[in-house]
Amino acid sequence: MTDRRPLVAILSGAGISTDSGIPDYRGPNGLWRQDPEAEKLVTYTYYMADPGIRRRSWLMRRDAPTLRARPNAAHEAVARLERSGAPVRVITQNVDGLHQMAGVPERKVLELHGTARAVVCTRCQARSGMTEALERVAAGDPDPACETCGGILKSATVMFGEGLDPMVLGEAVAIAKACDVFIAVGTSLTVHPAAALAGLAADHGARLIIVNAEPTPYDDRADEIVREPIGTALPALLERLGGESGGRG
């Protein structure tokens, strides 16, 4: 036996951020269900080919609640568990940066789909802040170009039609294989390759816990399924796990 504290991996999806005022995409009231055309605004080929799509995308970013959102009780519970000394790694499908804002160290958060808090040039790859780009939009530039090379700017998120960063994905796979507990929270577990991490963790002996309002394709692999609201269910679950592993948040 060893007194090593179990490594907890948390895969978070849009459902963890809805209490912060950020709508999900595929739930019953999700953005893609309400406005299927909105998907074009975050599809790489449409975005690169059509200035009209880009102008609408910038307006969507300007009006989105993402940059104004604050962490909620679920994000804070994850940060509390990490501060307790428990080995925690967050793998997130979200682009809102709320795990880091809640206090989880940057190095312990893997952003599979990038971040909405930065922009990147599609030509020279220069990165800068989203806030600065939106200030240019507010000042009257409907499709701001890269100030370094004049290339097309996009959010530093992974759009539909783009591949995940192989380094980030590789690290996520390594964590899924190594963890003792894998918690999938607020994710439909239908978007691959992220969804496959749950099965991979289970294959390597992790205790799989799914916290989600609706059924997922991995429910039959789960050791525990929680259907309660995430804002109360996840803090209770993590406090219980912290107690089991010898620490309190």
Disulfide bonds with the S-S distance in Angstrom:
none
